């Protein structure tokens, strides 16, 4: 039965599990299906108390949330929530939730798989076989190795920690850079990202997105990583200065890159396509049926539990529960 007076707006396309889960509890409106969105907001905006973002809508910013005077909660699909202005939401009494933990292991697995694929050039070796070159040209060229390598992790949160534990099993030495040292972490802490990049063989990027981290992996960092260095990004494309990365990969001043994310997805710099020192994935870090279903269910459960007065399950840092002030 829908919860009385609690109406939810879905702004863009979401997986059926989310839509059906919300419809089982609430009156749900699908903004992406409406021919006159402005008329709906004008006539019905005051009735919306919950909101879930969806593909194709764009950023849920303060200007948009402000059009719904009784909005109480925004559910974000994904651990990264840079598409929602959480700071504005918190200042205006609106909870924002994300979907941490349920995707940690999947993304960490993908990160290590992408690292191995980049270092050992597995996609290139696969193509070598498919193109008949093993028969016509002989054995595939020798590749790099993870043996006796040191990896620096940019962002040692939930996923970064899970990546670190997997990397230890591969015998990698570990270091990390974050805003401050972590307690009870055995890895070397670097206050300077440039210094860490200079001292490691691999830079694993898994920090949050947003303006505070935009282009944090800049020219100085990538040049410090150097012509033998490996850059792996499974966070957000905005963390890396993409044009500079392409330039350095083409010139050989950066050794190789494994990329699951890009600055303006799904657009990928076409100069990367011809490079043999890159592995490109279409943002599939959490892209398994199992994990996406867990993420979708957590979106629904956050809204449902909040509507029942029990508080959200996974509020983001900017909107802790209960809200202050």
C-alpha positions in Angstrom: 0.0 0.0 0.0 1.4 3.5 -0.9 2.4 5.5 2.1 -0.2 8.3 2.6 0.8 11.7 1.4 4.3 10.6 0.5 4.8 11.0 -3.2 8.0 10.3 -5.0 9.4 11.8 -8.2 11.8 9.8 -10.4 13.6 12.4 -12.6 15.1 10.1 -15.2 15.3 6.4 -16.4 16.0 4.0 -13.5 16.2 0.2 -13.4 12.9 -1.6 -13.1 13.7 -2.8 -9.6 13.9 0.8 -8.3 10.7 1.9 -10.1 8.7 -1.1 -9.1 10.0 -1.1 -5.6 9.0 2.5 -5.1 5.6 2.0 -6.8 4.9 -0.8 -4.3 5.0 1.8 -1.4 4.3 5.2 -2.8 2.5 7.3 -5.4 5.3 7.6 -8.0 5.6 10.2 -10.7 8.0 9.8 -13.7 9.3 13.1 -14.8 11.0 11.7 -17.8 7.7 10.5 -19.3 6.0 13.8 -19.0 5.4 15.9 -22.1 5.0 19.1 -20.0 7.4 18.8 -17.1 7.1 22.5 -16.2 3.3 22.2 -15.8 3.7 19.2 -13.6 6.2 20.9 -11.3 4.0 24.0 -11.1 0.9 22.1 -10.2 2.3 19.2 -8.3 5.7 20.2 -6.9 4.5 20.8 -3.4 3.3 17.2 -3.1 6.7 15.7 -3.7 8.5 14.5 -0.6 10.9 12.0 -2.1 13.1 12.2 -5.2 15.2 9.6 -7.1 17.6 10.7 -9.8 17.8 8.8 -13.1 19.9 8.6 -16.2 19.5 11.4 -18.7 18.2 14.0 -16.2 21.4 15.7 -15.3 22.4 17.3 -12.0 20.0 17.6 -9.2 21.1 21.0 -8.0 19.8 23.5 -5.5 17.7 25.3 -8.1 15.9 22.1 -9.1 15.3 20.9 -5.5 14.2 24.3 -4.5 11.1 23.9 -6.8 9.8 21.2 -4.5 9.0 23.0 -1.2 8.2 19.9 0.8 11.1 17.7 -0.5 12.6 15.7 2.3 14.9 13.1 0.7 16.8 12.5 -2.5 18.0 8.9 -3.3 21.2 8.6 -5.3 22.0 5.5 -7.2 25.8 4.9 -6.7 28.3 5.6 -4.0 29.5 8.8 -5.8 26.9 11.5 -5.5 28.5 14.5 -7.2 25.4 14.7 -9.4 23.4 15.9 -6.4 24.2 19.2 -4.6 24.3 17.6 -1.1 25.7 20.7 0.6 22.7 22.7 -0.5 20.3 19.9 0.4 21.8 19.7 3.9 21.5 23.4 4.4 17.8 23.2 3.5 16.8 20.2 5.6 16.9 17.6 2.8 18.5 14.2 3.3 20.6 12.7 0.4 21.4 9.0 0.4 23.8 7.0 -1.7 24.6 3.3 -2.1 27.9 2.5 -0.4 29.2 -0.9 0.7 27.0 -3.0 -1.6 29.3 -2.2 -4.5 32.6 -2.1 -2.7 33.8 -5.6 -3.6 32.6 -5.4 -7.2 34.5 -2.2 -7.9 37.6 -3.4 -6.1 37.6 -6.6 -8.2 37.2 -4.6 -11.3 40.0 -2.2 -10.3 42.4 -5.1 -9.9 41.3 -6.7 -13.1 41.8 -3.4 -14.9 45.2 -3.1 -13.4 46.3 -6.6 -14.4 44.8 -6.1 -17.9 46.8 -2.8 -18.3 50.1 -4.1 -17.1 49.9 -7.5 -18.8 48.1 -6.0 -21.9 45.4 -8.7 -21.9 43.0 -7.0 -24.3 45.9 -6.4 -26.7 46.9 -10.1 -26.4 43.3 -11.2 -27.0 43.2 -9.1 -30.2 46.5 -10.5 -31.3 45.0 -14.0 -31.3 41.7 -12.9 -32.9 43.7 -11.1 -35.7 45.6 -14.3 -36.5 48.9 -12.7 -35.5 50.0 -15.5 -33.2 50.1 -17.7 -36.3 51.6 -15.2 -38.7 53.9 -13.2 -36.4 54.8 -15.6 -33.6 54.5 -15.1 -29.9 53.0 -11.9 -28.4 55.6 -9.5 -27.1 56.6 -9.7 -23.4 54.8 -7.3 -21.1 55.3 -5.6 -17.8 54.7 -7.3 -14.4 53.3 -6.6 -11.0 56.3 -8.2 -9.3 58.3 -5.9 -7.0 56.0 -3.0 -7.7 54.6 -0.3 -5.4 51.1 1.1 -5.8 49.8 4.4 -4.5 46.1 4.7 -3.8 44.4 8.1 -4.2 41.5 7.9 -1.7 41.6 5.2 0.9 37.9 5.0 1.7 35.7 1.8 1.6 36.6 0.9 -2.0 40.2 2.1 -1.7 40.7 -0.1 1.4 39.2 -3.1 -0.4 41.5 -2.5 -3.4 44.5 -2.3 -1.0 43.6 -5.7 0.6 43.5 -7.3 -2.8 46.7 -5.7 -3.9 48.5 -7.0 -0.8 47.5 -10.5 -1.9 49.3 -9.8 -5.2 52.5 -8.8 -3.3 52.3 -5.1 -4.1 53.8 -2.5 -1.7 51.3 0.1 -0.8 51.1 3.8 -0.1 48.2 6.3 -0.1 47.2 9.9 -0.3 44.1 11.4 1.3 43.2 14.6 3.1 44.7 13.3 6.4 46.4 10.1 7.6 44.2 7.1 8.6 44.5 5.5 12.0 45.5 1.9 12.1 46.5 1.7 8.4 49.8 0.0 7.8 50.5 1.7 4.4 52.8 4.7 3.9 50.9 8.0 4.0 51.9 10.9 1.6 50.7 14.4 2.3 51.7 15.3 -1.2 50.2 13.5 -4.2 53.1 14.5 -6.4 55.6 13.0 -4.0 53.6 9.8 -3.9 53.3 9.6 -7.7 57.1 10.0 -7.9 57.7 7.1 -5.5 55.2 4.6 -6.9 54.9 2.5 -10.1 51.1 2.5 -10.1 48.6 5.2 -9.2 45.2 3.9 -8.4 42.5 6.7 -8.4 39.5 5.9 -6.3 38.7 9.3 -4.6 35.3 11.0 -4.6 34.4 13.3 -7.5 33.2 16.9 -7.3 34.8 20.3 -7.6 37.2 19.7 -4.7 39.0 16.9 -6.6 38.6 18.1 -10.1 41.9 17.6 -12.0 43.7 16.6 -8.8 45.7 14.2 -11.0 47.2 17.0 -13.0 50.3 17.4 -15.2 52.7 17.5 -12.3 51.3 14.3 -10.8 51.3 12.4 -14.1 54.8 13.6 -15.0 56.0 12.5 -11.6 54.5 9.0 -12.2 56.6 9.0 -15.4 57.2 7.0 -18.5 57.1 3.7 -16.7 54.1 4.6 -14.5 50.7 3.1 -14.7 47.5 5.2 -14.1 44.3 3.4 -13.2 41.1 5.4 -12.7 37.9 3.7 -11.4 36.6 6.8 -9.6 35.4 9.7 -11.8 36.8 11.1 -15.0 36.9 14.6 -13.6 39.7 13.7 -11.2 42.2 13.4 -14.0 43.2 16.3 -16.4 42.1 14.3 -19.4 43.7 16.3 -22.3 47.0 16.3 -20.4 46.7 12.6 -19.8 46.1 11.9 -23.5 49.1 14.1 -24.4 51.4 12.3 -22.0 50.3 8.9 -23.1 50.9 9.7 -26.7 54.3 11.2 -26.0 55.4 8.3 -23.8 55.9 10.6 -20.8 53.2 8.5 -19.0 53.6 4.8 -19.4 50.1 3.4 -19.6 46.5 3.9 -18.3 43.6 1.7 -17.5 40.4 3.8 -17.5 36.9 2.9 -16.5 35.7 6.5 -16.3 35.9 9.6 -18.4 35.3 13.3 -18.0 32.3 13.6 -20.4 30.8 10.1 -20.5 29.9 8.4 -22.8 32.2 10.5 -24.9 35.8 9.2 -24.9 38.7 11.2 -26.4 39.2 9.5 -29.8 43.0 9.9 -29.6 42.9 7.1 -27.0 41.5 4.6 -29.4 44.7 4.1 -31.4 47.0 3.9 -28.4 48.4 0.5 -27.4 49.2 1.6 -23.9 45.7 2.0 -22.7 42.8 -0.2 -21.7 39.3 1.4 -22.0 36.1 0.3 -20.2 32.6 1.8 -20.4 32.2 2.6 -16.7 31.4 -0.9 -15.6 33.0 -0.9 -12.1 29.8 -2.0 -10.4 28.2 -3.4 -13.5 27.1 -6.9 -12.5 23.5 -8.0 -12.2 24.1 -8.9 -8.5 25.6 -5.6 -7.5 23.3 -3.3 -9.4 20.3 -5.1 -7.9 21.8 -4.6 -4.4 22.3 -0.9 -5.2 18.8 -0.5 -6.6 17.3 -2.1 -3.5 19.2 0.2 -1.2 17.8 3.2 -3.1 14.3 1.9 -2.4 15.0 0.9 1.2 16.4 4.3 2.0 13.2 6.1 0.8 10.9 3.5 2.5 12.6 3.5 5.8 12.7 7.3 5.9 9.0 7.6 5.0 8.2 5.3 7.9 10.0 7.6 10.3 13.0 5.3 11.0 15.5 7.5 9.3 17.6 6.8 6.2 20.0 3.8 6.0 22.9 5.5 4.2 22.8 9.3 4.4 25.8 11.1 2.9 28.2 13.1 5.0 26.7 16.5 4.1 23.3 15.4 5.4 23.8 13.3 8.5 20.8 11.9 10.3 19.2 13.5 12.2 19.9 16.8 10.5 21.2 19.5 12.6 19.5 22.9 12.8 
